Amino acid sequence: MVSIGVDGIYFGCMFATALQIGNMTPPFAYSVFYLKGIAPPEVTIGDLYRAAIPFVLLQTVGVIILLFVPKIITWLPSMMAA
């Protein structure tokens, strides 16, 4: 990514955030399946998916903000390198 002009730290943060969203949404939803394994029997997988919706929405809004304001990600590392 660096060779095509994308900042490595920016790409890494965006990639990690997208992976985190993917861990909470179908078809994979590893986080939800893990929680189903440790949840009481009366908690259904549907309950867990519904509970994850606010977190997925907040992370999606965060990714959109970071997409349009990349300085949020790159500001602190640029201060440390100076």
C-alpha positions as CSV (number, residue, x, y, z in Angstrom):
1,M,0.0,0.0,0.0
2,V,2.9,2.3,0.7
3,S,4.1,1.9,-2.9
4,I,0.8,3.3,-4.2
5,G,0.8,6.3,-1.8
6,V,-1.3,5.1,1.1
7,D,0.0,5.7,4.6
8,G,0.9,2.4,6.3
9,I,-0.5,3.4,9.7
10,Y,-3.7,4.7,8.2
11,F,-4.2,1.5,6.2
12,G,-3.4,-0.7,9.2
13,C,-6.0,1.1,11.4
14,M,-8.7,1.0,8.7
15,F,-8.0,-2.6,8.0
16,A,-8.1,-3.6,11.7
17,T,-11.3,-1.7,12.2
18,A,-12.9,-3.4,9.2
19,L,-11.8,-6.8,10.5
20,Q,-13.4,-6.0,13.9
21,I,-16.7,-5.1,12.2
22,G,-16.5,-8.4,10.3
23,N,-16.0,-10.4,13.5
24,M,-19.4,-9.1,14.7
25,T,-21.5,-9.5,11.5
26,P,-22.7,-12.5,9.6
27,P,-21.7,-14.8,7.9
28,F,-18.6,-15.3,10.0
29,A,-19.4,-13.4,13.3
30,Y,-16.7,-15.1,15.3
31,S,-17.4,-12.9,18.3
32,V,-21.1,-13.8,18.3
33,F,-20.4,-17.5,18.1
34,Y,-17.9,-17.3,20.9
35,L,-20.4,-15.5,23.1
36,K,-23.0,-18.1,22.2
37,G,-20.7,-20.8,23.6
38,I,-20.3,-19.1,27.0
39,A,-23.8,-17.6,27.3
40,P,-26.6,-19.2,29.3
41,P,-28.7,-21.6,27.3
42,E,-31.7,-19.3,27.3
43,V,-29.8,-16.7,25.3
44,T,-30.3,-17.3,21.6
45,I,-28.0,-16.5,18.7
46,G,-30.6,-14.0,17.5
47,D,-30.4,-12.2,20.9
48,L,-26.7,-11.9,20.4
49,Y,-26.9,-10.6,16.9
50,R,-29.5,-7.9,18.0
51,A,-27.2,-6.9,20.9
52,A,-24.3,-6.5,18.4
53,I,-26.2,-4.0,16.2
54,P,-25.4,-0.8,18.1
55,F,-21.7,-1.7,18.2
56,V,-21.6,-2.4,14.5
57,L,-23.4,0.8,13.7
58,L,-21.0,2.8,15.9
59,Q,-17.9,1.2,14.4
60,T,-19.3,1.8,10.9
61,V,-19.8,5.5,11.7
62,G,-16.3,5.6,13.1
63,V,-14.9,4.1,9.8
64,I,-16.8,6.6,7.8
65,I,-15.4,9.5,9.9
66,L,-11.9,8.1,9.6
67,L,-12.3,7.7,5.9
68,F,-13.1,11.4,5.4
69,V,-10.8,12.7,8.1
70,P,-7.6,10.6,7.9
71,K,-5.7,13.1,10.0
72,I,-7.4,11.6,13.1
73,I,-5.3,8.5,12.6
74,T,-2.1,10.1,11.3
75,W,-1.8,13.1,13.6
76,L,-0.3,11.4,16.8
77,P,2.3,9.3,14.9
78,S,3.4,12.4,12.9
79,M,4.0,14.2,16.2
80,M,6.1,11.3,17.6
81,A,8.2,11.2,14.4
82,A,9.0,14.9,14.5
